[in-house]
Amino acid sequence: MPEKATSPLPPAPFHISCPADVKKLDERELPALAEAIRTDLIHALSRTGGHLGPNLGVVELCIALHRVFDTPADKFVFDVSHQAYVHKMLTGRWDRIETMRTYQGLNGFSLRTESEHDCYGAGHAGTALSAALGLAVGRDLRGTDDNVVCIAGDAAFTCGPTFEALNNIATSTKRLIVVLNDNEWSIDRNVGAIAKYFNKVATLPAFGHLRETATNIIERVGGSVAKKLARKIEEGAKNLIAPSVIFEEFGLRYYGPIDGHDLTALIRMFEFLKSQQEPVLLHILTEKGRGYKPALDNPGKFHGLGPYKTETGETESTTTPTYSQIFAESLVQFARNDDRITAITAAMPGGTGLSLFKKEVPDRYFDVGIAEEHAALFACGQAIQGLRPFLTIYSTFMQRAYDMLIHDIALQNLPVRLAMDRASLSGDDGPTHHGLFDIGYLRHVPNFIFMSAKDEDEFVDMLWTMACHDSGPSAIRYPRGTGLGTKPKSSPAILKIGESEVIHDGHDIALISLGHMIDVAIAARDQLSALGYSVALINARWIKPLDTAMLERYASRCKVLCTFEDHVIQNGFGAAVIDHLHTAGLHTPVERIAWPDAFIEHGKVSILREKHGMTAEAAVAKCLTHVSPVLSPVTTGREPALT
């Protein structure tokens, strides 16, 4: 069953069960519809959390799209798609908006299995234009006349794939509508030359007159007037500083910028663009967080957040620092004592904690925008110059730079340091954001060392070990949120590469935990020890190189090994253990607590762990199939800790 909100939302003042209901409304009712959508979004997401700011900014855009076009026949492709909540509300899912991002509720991104109106699933930036072009070509080859509309934020135009798609549009199709939703933000404020270009276009004084002229003419669109409109907009734009050049050189006719909150202008413009027989781009200006003052005042925070108080926008604070915060604080401290240390992020200074580094060490902080491939290559160049770059990117986004990790970092054996945040289940964000594949895509790459900490203190030791490791690339994976609450030491230690930590010795069962799964392993040991078994508990620390001596010792001594990891079971840490024992000729059974070979749905981590067997009870049950019952349980129930 879906997680329930504390109380249901009041009935919406409009009955919108499908896009046809939007078309039935009098156009004068549409501003009230927009207000109702904003009100329900603000109240619903205050309970579940979600991407509030982006969705408040596209309310009028989504209403206009569904007023003019007909999904699912027409196709809307949202870049990232975290801004598709309004689209969901207008396509039969308004009554479930309070289940957003809860277990078995609405997904926080477009999802093909959720609705026929979601033609393309997404969760990462820069994918929409290529997918939309593919849909348009498919339509052309099938000989149908449906429309394809790509809705992409300005941040998507810092992505390499977006420009790769632009390079192919003119030679691939004669009909495609691209909407550039320009609000100057991705998750944090956009950076780089493209962002400055869009800002220059949007702030030209002459554009105010051009927008008014275009709006007035568009009211009379039809036949020859439409052609005159296109000509006037084109000539007007070129009389400025040619803001359309970058797009028209790629073969898209540029229109705009226009007010993205003016419903009348949007509807008339889409009616006009719908009839064009050439690829077009409409540049609209919107406010991220429009209609809710806390979101307008703090766009970065309200891009995506947990539950909040609707009156103030205040979120629940925690006294325990997150791994991201500890990472940033540690890196700042290291950088103060070592001017070779730099920090690189791909449009995620807030999420990775690097906003602090930006403030404290601004000359060695680099935000390259949503451009992970460039970020990795950029770090390579710095490493060659003797710097110590920390490439700080979420595990799920690091996948985008995979070729660079192998071809440029590992092959050249460059000391680039990968700090992979959110390397675990990302809970309410769902499968596009779960960091469950990084062990599989890194453990077989030569030259890397790869680690994961059991708690915050060990995490800082590992960061310091990475900072001092100059003989090749290194990587660390760490989860979203807080850990065990272990306070780091005042002076971090350098860990011995490839050496695990034996917390408890034992001879019946060996539990080998990687990273923050230590709490599940501890609980499993407690249960097994209470049954009278001698249970070893090992903190693996290292994914690569493995502590092979430890593995062989316990495989020779124990009846079963059980590994714990917050990663998919295929090609994960447990698989690495099995690989080594097979090579060593040891046939001790290995049970694995890991996520199944599937894409894990969204929901609370506790619910998903229980559902998929990521629990101490599951580990105990698996281990007990390999050992004989203990006739005389020990009285203490546990082995002494090693000193």
Phi and psi in degrees as a GROMACS rama.xvg file:
@    title "Ramachandran Plot"
@    xaxis  label "Phi"
@    yaxis  label "Psi"
@TYPE xy
-63.7826  150.362  PRO-2
-63.943  136.221  GLU-3
-94.8905  140.671  LYS-4
-70.748  159.862  ALA-5
-64.3174  -33.4071  THR-6
-153.965  147.661  SER-7
-70.4773  154.043  PRO-8
-71.1368  150.515  LEU-9
-64.5389  153.328  PRO-10
-56.4346  139.992  PRO-11
-66.5784  145.42  ALA-12
-70.8489  -10.358  PRO-13
-120.862  140.673  PHE-14
-95.6608  96.9853  HIS-15
-115.259  99.7791  ILE-16
-104.63  -10.8302  SER-17
-164.514  164.806  CYS-18
-58.2369  -27.4157  PRO-19
-60.8848  -30.517  ALA-20
-66.3624  -29.1014  ASP-21
-67.2123  -39.3758  VAL-22
-69.4428  -25.2931  LYS-23
-74.6624  -21.6022  LYS-24
-70.5238  149.172  LEU-25
-68.0079  140.553  ASP-26
-57.8008  -28.1482  GLU-27
-69.5303  -15.9164  ARG-28
-85.7301  -13.2381  GLU-29
-63.8978  -38.8451  LEU-30
-59.3836  -36.6696  PRO-31
-67.967  -35.5571  ALA-32
-61.6973  -43.8483  LEU-33
-60.0866  -41.8064  ALA-34
-64.4149  -41.7559  GLU-35
-63.9617  -40.3668  ALA-36
-62.2982  -46.5467  ILE-37
-61.6725  -43.4614  ARG-38
-60.0185  -45.9653  THR-39
-69.0253  -37.3095  ASP-40
-61.4577  -47.5182  LEU-41
-60.8103  -43.2918  ILE-42
-75.665  -41.0757  HIS-43
-65.9248  -45.5643  ALA-44
-74.2544  -18.1916  LEU-45
-63.6618  -21.1747  SER-46
-96.3937  -35.4521  ARG-47
-104.46  -19.1246  THR-48
77.8213  170.607  GLY-49
148.461  -170.32  GLY-50
-90.3188  77.9453  HIS-51
-72.0986  -54.0982  LEU-52
-53.6684  -51.1547  GLY-53
-59.5995  -36.8659  PRO-54
-76.1667  -34.7772  ASN-55
-62.3548  -27.7152  LEU-56
-80.0465  -14.1283  GLY-57
-117.863  18.733  VAL-58
-60.4062  -53.7065  VAL-59
-64.1219  -38.0124  GLU-60
-58.9572  -47.6191  LEU-61
-67.3507  -37.9077  CYS-62
-61.8914  -46.156  ILE-63
-63.307  -40.9931  ALA-64
-60.4681  -46.6517  LEU-65
-76.2542  -17.8067  HIS-66
-72.615  -34.0251  ARG-67
-99.2976  -39.8489  VAL-68
-101.874  171.635  PHE-69
-129.466  94.0946  ASP-70
-85.2194  150.612  THR-71
-87.4472  -2.73596  PRO-72
-61.1605  -50.4581  ALA-73
-78.4188  152.016  ASP-74
-116.873  126.341  LYS-75
-107.152  124.57  PHE-76
-115.245  111.751  VAL-77
-93.4938  127.379  PHE-78
-71.5658  133.218  ASP-79
67.6941  -52.3975  VAL-80
79.2878  9.49596  SER-81
-68.7785  -12.1905  HIS-82
-100.034  22.465  GLN-83
-98.3725  9.49993  ALA-84
-61.0647  -41.9438  TYR-85
-65.4677  -42.4317  VAL-86
-56.141  -41.1845  HIS-87
-64.0397  -41.5903  LYS-88
-62.969  -33.8877  MET-89
-87.6096  -0.806554  LEU-90
-121.957  41.0211  THR-91
89.1637  11.6513  GLY-92
-120.583  12.9551  ARG-93
-59.9058  -40.025  TRP-94
-70.5435  -6.86984  ASP-95
-114.1  12.5479  ARG-96
-62.6493  -27.388  ILE-97
-73.6853  -8.25118  GLU-98
-96.0088  6.07998  THR-99
-51.7512  125.026  MET-100
67.4486  13.728  ARG-101
-99.676  159.931  THR-102
-56.5343  125.706  TYR-103
65.679  11.1203  GLN-104
-97.277  -164.506  GLY-105
-65.9339  140.682  LEU-106
-78.5567  148.264  ASN-107
-76.6481  2.3984  GLY-108
-136.421  169.228  PHE-109
-61.4494  140.939  SER-110
-145.062  115.587  LEU-111
-60.4512  -32.4528  ARG-112
-79.4217  -8.0994  THR-113
-88.6127  -34.498  GLU-114
-159.785  146.068  SER-115
-67.7713  -15.7633  GLU-116
-80.8342  -12.2371  HIS-117
-95.2375  93.6863  ASP-118
-79.0134  -18.7126  CYS-119
-147.225  125.899  TYR-120
-85.0531  147.957  GLY-121
-159.024  170.582  ALA-122
-168.697  -11.1588  GLY-123
-115.126  152.301  HIS-124
-78.4764  155.539  ALA-125
87.0266  7.21129  GLY-126
-95.8828  -19.3218  THR-127
-68.8711  -42.2873  ALA-128
-66.1545  -41.1333  LEU-129
-64.456  -44.2641  SER-130
-64.4719  -42.5453  ALA-131
-63.1465  -39.2753  ALA-132
-63.8988  -40.2761  LEU-133
-62.7642  -39.5755  GLY-134
-64.6274  -40.2883  LEU-135
-65.5718  -42.3217  ALA-136
-64.6515  -40.3861  VAL-137
-60.7123  -41.1957  GLY-138
-61.5463  -45.5653  ARG-139
-60.293  -42.776  ASP-140
-70.5747  -29.9963  LEU-141
-80.9852  -17.1347  ARG-142
78.853  24.308  GLY-143
-95.9685  173.214  THR-144
-119.748  21.896  ASP-145
-67.988  159.65  ASP-146
-100.337  146.34  ASN-147
-120.974  123.178  VAL-148
-121.429  123.606  VAL-149
-102.07  124.806  CYS-150
-111.517  109.852  ILE-151
-129.269  135.43  ALA-152
-73.8179  164.225  GLY-153
-62.561  -27.7061  ASP-154
-66.0475  -27.5024  ALA-155
-63.9368  -21.6391  ALA-156
-84.3885  6.80652  PHE-157
-96.5235  -1.28722  THR-158
-89.631  137.981  CYS-159
-57.7297  -46.4145  GLY-160
-56.8467  -31.9412  PRO-161
-62.4821  -43.1715  THR-162
-74.0466  -29.2278  PHE-163
-64.3797  -39.3373  GLU-164
-68.0242  -44.4855  ALA-165
-54.4863  -37.0183  LEU-166
-65.5285  -18.4147  ASN-167
-111.825  -6.71815  ASN-168
-61.7346  -52.8856  ILE-169
-61.0136  -29.6103  ALA-170
-93.4476  -1.08032  THR-171
-113.176  -30.6375  SER-172
-150.734  159.27  THR-173
-108.322  -1.67604  LYS-174
-141.944  111.955  ARG-175
-160.156  135.204  LEU-176
-111.667  122.967  ILE-177
-112.427  128.161  VAL-178
-107.276  116.757  VAL-179
-92.6826  104.238  LEU-180
-87.7937  101.203  ASN-181
-100.762  106.578  ASP-182
-126.445  8.32278  ASN-183
71.4022  8.45802  GLU-184
-132.692  146.866  TRP-185
-104.941  -101.702  SER-186
-90.5308  -46.128  ILE-187
-110.642  176.576  ASP-188
-59.4376  137.702  ARG-189
-67.3902  151.649  ASN-190
-128.847  163.876  VAL-191
96.4503  178.811  GLY-192
-65.9565  -37.2417  ALA-193
-63.9314  -43.1833  ILE-194
-61.4632  -40.9994  ALA-195
-66.1298  -36.2955  LYS-196
-62.601  -48.8568  TYR-197
-62.7935  -39.0216  PHE-198
-65.0265  -37.9486  ASN-199
-64.1504  -41.0941  LYS-200
-62.6717  -46.3345  VAL-201
-70.0413  -26.78  ALA-202
-102.089  4.64614  THR-203
-64.3951  126.234  LEU-204
-56.2488  -36.8131  PRO-205
-65.5923  -21.1524  ALA-206
-68.5955  -26.7639  PHE-207
-58.6614  -46.5791  GLY-208
-65.5379  -41.474  HIS-209
-61.9204  -42.5983  LEU-210
-62.1336  -43.8778  ARG-211
-62.4041  -42.9688  GLU-212
-62.4517  -45.2371  THR-213
-62.7048  -41.2888  ALA-214
-63.9721  -42.2084  THR-215
-65.0034  -42.7855  ASN-216
-69.8761  -38.1461  ILE-217
-62.5969  -25.9583  ILE-218
-59.7617  -24.5609  GLU-219
-109.796  23.0278  ARG-220
-58.9974  139.684  VAL-221
160.107  125.758  GLY-222
57.5862  -123.991  GLY-223
-65.9919  -28.4852  SER-224
-62.6839  -38.0238  VAL-225
-60.6667  -40.6419  ALA-226
-65.863  -39.5222  LYS-227
-64.1768  -39.6805  LYS-228
-59.7949  -48.76  LEU-229
-57.8749  -42.1463  ALA-230
-66.2568  -42.2562  ARG-231
-66.5669  -41.6935  LYS-232
-64.2881  -41.3865  ILE-233
-62.3365  -47.9903  GLU-234
-66.0305  -39.3788  GLU-235
-62.9429  -42.1537  GLY-236
-64.6386  -42.8228  ALA-237
-70.8129  -21.5323  LYS-238
-74.8915  -12.6519  ASN-239
-86.1236  -127.031  LEU-240
-111.269  34.1966  ILE-241
55.2406  55.6134  ALA-242
-65.1272  -21.4059  PRO-243
-82.7151  -7.44747  SER-244
-57.059  -46.009  VAL-245
-58.7213  -34.0948  ILE-246
-87.0551  -39.795  PHE-247
-70.3265  -26.7374  GLU-248
-67.3068  -25.1737  GLU-249
-86.9483  -4.56569  PHE-250
97.0618  15.6062  GLY-251
-107.629  129.808  LEU-252
-73.5412  126.13  ARG-253
-95.4937  134.11  TYR-254
-130.503  136.606  TYR-255
121.882  -167.064  GLY-256
-79.1995  149.813  PRO-257
-123.784  165.217  ILE-258
-69.8619  115.953  ASP-259
-75.7087  2.15094  GLY-260
-114.036  5.18882  HIS-261
-93.0217  98.4895  ASP-262
-59.8007  -42.6829  LEU-263
-61.7146  -46.503  THR-264
-64.0255  -41.2079  ALA-265
-63.2802  -45.7845  LEU-266
-62.3661  -47.253  ILE-267
-63.5023  -39.2362  ARG-268
-67.0025  -41.4986  MET-269
-66.9049  -36.0481  PHE-270
-61.2997  -38.8  GLU-271
-69.4013  -48.6363  PHE-272
-65.1073  -29.3809  LEU-273
-60.346  -26.5569  LYS-274
-94.024  -3.11855  SER-275
-78.8351  141.116  GLN-276
-104.696  45.9193  GLN-277
-157.718  156.373  GLU-278
-65.2236  135.231  PRO-279
-132.133  154.817  VAL-280
-129.147  125.258  LEU-281
-105.884  120.868  LEU-282
-97.1401  114.322  HIS-283
-116.245  148.466  ILE-284
-107.998  123.852  LEU-285
-130.642  164.623  THR-286
-106.564  121.401  GLU-287
-70.6867  121.34  LYS-288
91.2658  11.9759  GLY-289
-54.3639  133.669  ARG-290
92.3287  -1.02277  GLY-291
-141.342  107.59  TYR-292
-56.2983  -45.1105  LYS-293
-57.0759  -36.2639  PRO-294
-73.5892  -33.8763  ALA-295
-68.626  -37.5942  LEU-296
-73.3656  -27.0305  ASP-297
-138.781  71.2327  ASN-298
-59.9843  -35.3064  PRO-299
-63.4012  -47.2404  GLY-300
-62.2659  -42.7348  LYS-301
-88.9793  7.63496  PHE-302
-60.1781  -49.555  HIS-303
-155.55  126.601  GLY-304
-152.916  171.501  LEU-305
-84.3426  -167.268  GLY-306
-56.4025  150.525  PRO-307
-148.674  166.234  TYR-308
-85.2914  124.733  LYS-309
-62.7802  -32.1313  THR-310
-67.8291  -38.4011  GLU-311
-119.239  -17.3966  THR-312
79.5383  7.69072  GLY-313
-70.8528  135.767  GLU-314
-107.139  159.952  THR-315
-70.7088  130.073  GLU-316
-95.9772  158.425  SER-317
-126.29  142.825  THR-318
-83.8223  -15.9163  THR-319
-87.9144  122.24  THR-320
-67.1383  144.556  PRO-321
-78.9891  166.143  THR-322
-59.9042  -37.3674  TYR-323
-63.362  -42.291  SER-324
-65.2177  -43.6187  GLN-325
-63.8424  -39.6652  ILE-326
-58.1272  -50.1159  PHE-327
-64.3182  -44.3503  ALA-328
-62.1449  -41.3338  GLU-329
-67.0095  -42.6937  SER-330
-65.9167  -37.3002  LEU-331
-61.1941  -45.4782  VAL-332
-63.0598  -42.6799  GLN-333
-62.266  -42.491  PHE-334
-67.3984  -30.316  ALA-335
-64.4318  -27.433  ARG-336
-104.005  -2.07303  ASN-337
-147.171  105.963  ASP-338
-77.1244  5.38927  ASP-339
-89.4288  -14.1558  ARG-340
-80.1594  128.51  ILE-341
-126.564  162.232  THR-342
-127.31  129.676  ALA-343
-123.456  131.716  ILE-344
-134.629  160.431  THR-345
-113.296  79.2505  ALA-346
67.3033  23.2996  ALA-347
-129.949  46.8491  MET-348
-64.0844  -35.2826  PRO-349
-72.5325  -51.1995  GLY-350
-63.2458  -34.7896  GLY-351
-87.9872  -6.57588  THR-352
86.6832  -2.87318  GLY-353
-74.6398  -2.45665  LEU-354
-57.2119  -34.2687  SER-355
-66.1365  -43.5106  LEU-356
-62.9397  -40.346  PHE-357
-58.3302  -40.3764  LYS-358
-72.0418  -42.7594  LYS-359
-87.8347  -32.4736  GLU-360
-132.895  61.7298  VAL-361
-62.038  -30.5084  PRO-362
-76.4427  -10.4426  ASP-363
-120.888  22.1432  ARG-364
-110.022  132.942  TYR-365
-136.196  117.811  PHE-366
-108.032  114.102  ASP-367
-95.2409  4.38398  VAL-368
81.8158  -173.409  GLY-369
-77.6024  76.8634  ILE-370
-148.945  69.1831  ALA-371
-64.3433  -36.2707  GLU-372
-62.4689  -47.0609  GLU-373
-61.6778  -41.0049  HIS-374
-57.8465  -43.0072  ALA-375
-65.8966  -42.9563  ALA-376
-67.6266  -38.0938  LEU-377
-59.5465  -41.9228  PHE-378
-65.0475  -35.7311  ALA-379
-59.9793  -46.1078  CYS-380
-60.5458  -41.3254  GLY-381
-63.065  -42.2774  GLN-382
-62.244  -39.4121  ALA-383
-62.6454  -30.8162  ILE-384
-83.2643  7.30636  GLN-385
89.7416  6.29886  GLY-386
-81.0666  169.7  LEU-387
-119.482  76.9146  ARG-388
-76.0309  136.48  PRO-389
-105.058  110.392  PHE-390
-88.8573  106.562  LEU-391
-109.137  101.389  THR-392
-142.685  142.808  ILE-393
-55.536  146.618  TYR-394
-52.9838  -44.499  SER-395
-69.2153  -26.7242  THR-396
-88.0707  -23.3539  PHE-397
-63.8392  -23.1022  MET-398
-55.8001  -30.6033  GLN-399
-68.2797  -19.4945  ARG-400
-107.727  23.9168  ALA-401
-60.3416  -41.6328  TYR-402
-59.9104  -38.845  ASP-403
-68.2025  -33.9303  MET-404
-62.1896  -37.7646  LEU-405
-85.4367  -57.3737  ILE-406
-71.7473  -34.3191  HIS-407
-107.303  -42.5583  ASP-408
-82.2912  -58.1947  ILE-409
-71.5291  -45.5089  ALA-410
-60.6035  -36.6669  LEU-411
-89.6058  -0.419754  GLN-412
54.0312  46.6107  ASN-413
-88.7706  138.422  LEU-414
-77.0948  63.0988  PRO-415
-90.6638  137.282  VAL-416
-108.18  115.468  ARG-417
-91.2513  117.276  LEU-418
-106.499  102.833  ALA-419
-101.939  93.6428  MET-420
-70.6121  161.505  ASP-421
57.0155  30.0937  ARG-422
-82.5571  78.3184  ALA-423
175.774  -166.989  SER-424
-71.7203  133.786  LEU-425
-100.759  20.0718  SER-426
54.7862  -114.147  GLY-427
-67.2351  -18.6707  ASP-428
-75.515  -25.7177  ASP-429
87.3946  -167.788  GLY-430
-62.8949  -27.1655  PRO-431
-72.0699  -16.3125  THR-432
-118.13  -7.12369  HIS-433
-65.7352  129.11  HIS-434
-92.7379  70.3257  GLY-435
-114.17  13.9841  LEU-436
-126.073  -1.29219  PHE-437
-71.4079  -32.1963  ASP-438
-62.9249  -44.1583  ILE-439
-62.0413  -35.5478  GLY-440
-91.9415  -4.1459  TYR-441
-117.518  -28.602  LEU-442
-66.6669  -21.0554  ARG-443
-96.902  2.90095  HIS-444
-87.7804  123.777  VAL-445
-59.8024  153.786  PRO-446
80.811  -20.4075  ASN-447
-74.3907  143.948  PHE-448
-108.547  146.741  ILE-449
-145.709  130.133  PHE-450
-141.432  165.178  MET-451
-152.67  132.267  SER-452
-95.9389  148.135  ALA-453
-79.693  -26.1738  LYS-454
-154.804  -178.917  ASP-455
-66.7475  -37.277  GLU-456
-64.3591  -47.4568  ASP-457
-65.5613  -31.8272  GLU-458
-59.3251  -45.7241  PHE-459
-66.5652  -38.9817  VAL-460
-58.7861  -40.3504  ASP-461
-68.4899  -39.0311  MET-462
-62.261  -40.4284  LEU-463
-67.8764  -38.4954  TRP-464
-60.1152  -41.8528  THR-465
-64.7574  -43.2414  MET-466
-59.6597  -32.4377  ALA-467
-94.0846  -2.66979  CYS-468
-93.0819  104.989  HIS-469
-109.628  3.80189  ASP-470
-93.0326  6.4619  SER-471
165.871  -178.97  GLY-472
-74.8962  153.278  PRO-473
-139.151  157.634  SER-474
-146.272  147.65  ALA-475
-135.69  138.542  ILE-476
-111.36  138.032  ARG-477
-149.89  152.849  TYR-478
-85.7689  168.032  PRO-479
-70.7061  143.667  ARG-480
84.95  -152.962  GLY-481
-97.0081  165.8  THR-482
-109.561  -139.793  GLY-483
-78.0825  -11.5611  LEU-484
88.6216  16.5363  GLY-485
-75.9581  121.597  THR-486
-74.6297  128.032  LYS-487
-63.1312  150.193  PRO-488
-65.6467  160.657  LYS-489
-68.2055  -30.9693  SER-490
-125.516  115.111  SER-491
-70.1417  156.43  PRO-492
-107.647  153.691  ALA-493
-89.1776  122.359  ILE-494
-82.8827  149.071  LEU-495
-75.3163  123.24  LYS-496
-63.3051  127.725  ILE-497
83.3961  12.7904  GLY-498
-113.473  121.134  GLU-499
-82.4625  177.584  SER-500
-118  119.173  GLU-501
-88.0086  109.523  VAL-502
-83.0125  -43.134  ILE-503
-135.689  141.082  HIS-504
-90.4531  164.31  ASP-505
-178.06  165.478  GLY-506
-130.441  -4.31182  HIS-507
-95.4989  -50.8646  ASP-508
-133.706  138.568  ILE-509
-117.514  121.507  ALA-510
-101.56  119.205  LEU-511
-115.679  109.708  ILE-512
-105.184  139.157  SER-513
-109.745  124.9  LEU-514
66.2857  -144.493  GLY-515
-75.4128  2.82506  HIS-516
-73.2004  3.19569  MET-517
-58.6308  -33.1086  ILE-518
-66.0943  -36.8584  ASP-519
-68.4995  -40.3832  VAL-520
-65.3537  -39.9847  ALA-521
-61.8686  -44.5845  ILE-522
-63.1046  -39.4761  ALA-523
-64.8704  -40.6355  ALA-524
-63.7959  -41.3782  ARG-525
-58.4923  -43.643  ASP-526
-67.6704  -42.7549  GLN-527
-69.5079  -38.3731  LEU-528
-64.4753  -37.6911  SER-529
-64.0274  -24.2682  ALA-530
-84.3441  -4.51362  LEU-531
103.122  6.26001  GLY-532
-87.9559  149.93  TYR-533
-89.0105  112.272  SER-534
-120.459  121.926  VAL-535
-85.4545  144.041  ALA-536
-126.673  119.099  LEU-537
-121.731  133.131  ILE-538
-93.1736  107.606  ASN-539
-64.6128  -40.3209  ALA-540
66.1881  -51.0761  ARG-541
-110.459  126.535  TRP-542
-86.1211  -39.6516  ILE-543
-149.954  122.703  LYS-544
-77.919  146.511  PRO-545
-67.6183  152.589  LEU-546
-82.9375  83.5239  ASP-547
-68.2999  -32.3759  THR-548
-63.7917  -42.9781  ALA-549
-62.5918  -44.8647  MET-550
-60.6841  -45.4762  LEU-551
-67.0241  -36.4144  GLU-552
-62.9063  -47.9332  ARG-553
-78.731  -27.8683  TYR-554
-67.4067  -31.3599  ALA-555
-77.846  -24.93  SER-556
-97.0346  -37.7084  ARG-557
-100.132  162.024  CYS-558
-84.5653  -20.8861  LYS-559
-157.863  143.912  VAL-560
-108.802  144.714  LEU-561
-131.783  122.557  CYS-562
-101.569  150.826  THR-563
-128.17  127.954  PHE-564
-153.998  146.821  GLU-565
-94.6548  72.4765  ASP-566
-163.189  159.971  HIS-567
-66.2657  152.991  VAL-568
-69.2545  -31.9292  ILE-569
-72.0114  124.523  GLN-570
61.215  25.6057  ASN-571
-92.194  -159.359  GLY-572
-65.1341  -44.546  PHE-573
-60.6636  -37.4558  GLY-574
-63.5637  -36.9357  ALA-575
-64.6244  -38.4547  ALA-576
-63.5106  -46.3043  VAL-577
-61.8865  -42.7498  ILE-578
-56.1932  -47.315  ASP-579
-67.8498  -43.4416  HIS-580
-63.155  -36.2204  LEU-581
-63.313  -44.8743  HIS-582
-62.4135  -36.0966  THR-583
-80.9183  -3.07995  ALA-584
77.4224  21.2825  GLY-585
-103.888  132.239  LEU-586
-115.506  24.2978  HIS-587
-62.8979  131.149  THR-588
-62.8089  144.654  PRO-589
-123.374  119.535  VAL-590
-98.1653  147.775  GLU-591
-127.033  130.197  ARG-592
-101.788  104.876  ILE-593
-156.62  167.354  ALA-594
-73.0864  146.708  TRP-595
-67.7086  167.964  PRO-596
-76.2499  73.1023  ASP-597
-162.42  163.72  ALA-598
-84.6036  122.057  PHE-599
-81.8919  134.058  ILE-600
-69.5268  178.714  GLU-601
-91.421  157.184  HIS-602
151.271  175.31  GLY-603
-61.1174  141.112  LYS-604
-59.6318  -40.7202  VAL-605
-61.228  -40.0261  SER-606
-65.9827  -44.7457  ILE-607
-70.2407  -36.1218  LEU-608
-63.0913  -42.574  ARG-609
-64.1189  -43.9944  GLU-610
-63.293  -40.2829  LYS-611
-101.369  15.0345  HIS-612
73.3373  29.4336  GLY-613
-95.8784  53.7973  MET-614
-131.374  163.965  THR-615
-63.1351  -38.5003  ALA-616
-62.6499  -39.9086  GLU-617
-64.701  -39.9405  ALA-618
-65.0712  -43.047  ALA-619
-60.9278  -46.4021  VAL-620
-59.9847  -40.5653  ALA-621
-67.5142  -41.3859  LYS-622
-67.5955  -36.6162  CYS-623
-66.5777  -18.6086  LEU-624
-73.1847  -8.52952  THR-625
-113.986  -2.15233  HIS-626
-126.123  153.979  VAL-627
-81.0285  152.803  SER-628
-60.3882  143.924  PRO-629
-88.7155  123.465  VAL-630
-77.5766  -34.8804  LEU-631
-126.587  89.805  SER-632
-56.4468  141.282  PRO-633
-67.9775  152.755  VAL-634
-77.5559  -33.5047  THR-635
-82.1414  -30.6386  THR-636
80.4545  2.74206  GLY-637
-157.847  154.069  ARG-638
-84.6888  153.013  GLU-639
-68.6376  148.009  PRO-640
-68.3539  144.515  ALA-641
-73.9917  145.925  LEU-642
